[in-house]
Amino acid sequence: QVQLVESGGGLVQPGGSLRLSCAASGIIFNDYTMYWYRQGPGKQRELVATISNNGGTHYSDSVKGRFTISRDNAKAMVYLQMNSLKAEDTANYYCNGARFGIFLSWGPGTQVTVSS
């Protein structure tokens, strides 16, 4: 059974850091490009970061220079290190993966709240 489980969210003050994790199971992880998306209150889901199966990365302009995506193929894990967090980063964060343009089912996500 294919499953994506996100963790690591929480409440953090502006300027703080969090590291999100996503555990994938039921897939040949090395074959997949992995993504982090987020959906803030009243907003559409947006792509935050991408990492290809060979480690190439891409970031949205809103997080570039603050967030870092990484993956551990041996553990079938993908991570999102988030630094210098801002109130506008508040959202539910989701990971997903795609192979040949076909995405996996969404997991429950993990909530990140940036507030003083």
C-alpha positions in Angstrom: 0.0 0.0 0.0 1.4 3.4 -1.0 1.6 5.8 1.9 3.1 9.2 2.6 3.3 10.4 6.2 4.5 13.9 7.0 5.8 15.0 10.4 7.7 17.7 12.2 5.2 20.6 12.1 4.4 22.8 15.0 4.2 26.3 16.4 7.3 28.4 15.9 8.1 32.1 16.3 9.0 34.3 13.4 12.6 33.8 12.5 12.6 30.3 13.8 13.3 27.0 12.2 11.6 23.7 11.7 12.5 20.5 9.9 9.7 18.5 8.2 10.0 14.9 7.4 8.1 12.6 5.0 8.2 8.9 5.1 7.2 7.1 1.9 6.3 3.4 1.7 4.9 1.1 -0.9 6.9 2.6 -3.8 10.3 2.3 -5.4 11.4 5.6 -3.9 14.5 6.1 -6.1 12.2 6.3 -9.1 10.3 9.3 -7.9 10.7 13.0 -8.0 9.6 14.3 -4.6 7.8 17.5 -3.8 6.8 19.6 -0.8 3.6 21.6 -1.2 1.7 23.8 1.2 -1.8 25.1 1.6 -2.4 28.2 3.8 -5.7 29.2 5.2 -8.0 30.3 2.4 -5.4 29.7 -0.2 -4.8 27.1 -2.9 -2.2 24.4 -2.5 1.2 25.7 -3.9 4.4 24.0 -4.8 7.2 24.9 -2.4 10.2 22.7 -3.3 11.2 19.8 -5.7 13.9 17.3 -5.6 14.6 14.9 -8.5 15.6 11.3 -8.1 19.3 12.4 -8.8 19.2 15.2 -6.2 18.5 18.2 -8.4 16.4 20.8 -6.5 14.1 23.7 -7.3 12.3 26.2 -5.0 9.5 28.7 -5.3 10.6 32.3 -5.1 8.8 32.7 -1.8 11.1 30.2 0.0 14.3 30.4 -2.0 17.3 30.9 0.3 15.3 29.9 3.4 14.1 26.4 2.8 16.2 23.3 1.8 14.8 20.1 0.4 16.7 16.9 0.7 16.2 13.1 0.4 17.5 9.9 1.8 16.9 7.2 -0.8 18.0 4.4 1.5 15.4 5.4 4.1 12.7 6.5 1.6 12.5 9.9 3.3 12.3 13.4 2.1 12.9 16.4 4.3 12.3 20.2 4.3 14.5 22.3 6.4 12.8 25.7 7.0 14.8 28.6 8.3 13.9 32.3 8.9 10.2 31.4 9.1 7.6 34.1 8.4 4.0 34.4 9.3 3.1 33.9 5.7 4.7 30.4 5.8 1.8 29.3 8.0 0.2 26.4 6.2 -0.4 22.7 6.2 2.6 21.1 4.4 2.3 18.0 2.3 4.8 15.9 0.5 4.1 14.0 -2.7 6.0 12.1 -5.4 5.6 11.6 -9.1 6.9 9.2 -11.7 6.2 9.6 -15.4 4.0 12.6 -14.4 1.7 10.5 -12.2 1.4 11.7 -8.6 0.8 9.6 -5.5 -2.2 10.0 -3.2 -1.9 12.9 -0.7 -1.1 12.3 2.9 -2.6 14.2 5.8 0.1 16.8 5.9 1.7 18.5 8.9 0.6 21.9 10.2 3.2 24.7 10.5 2.1 27.8 12.4 4.5 30.8 12.6 3.3 33.2 15.2 4.6 35.2 18.1 
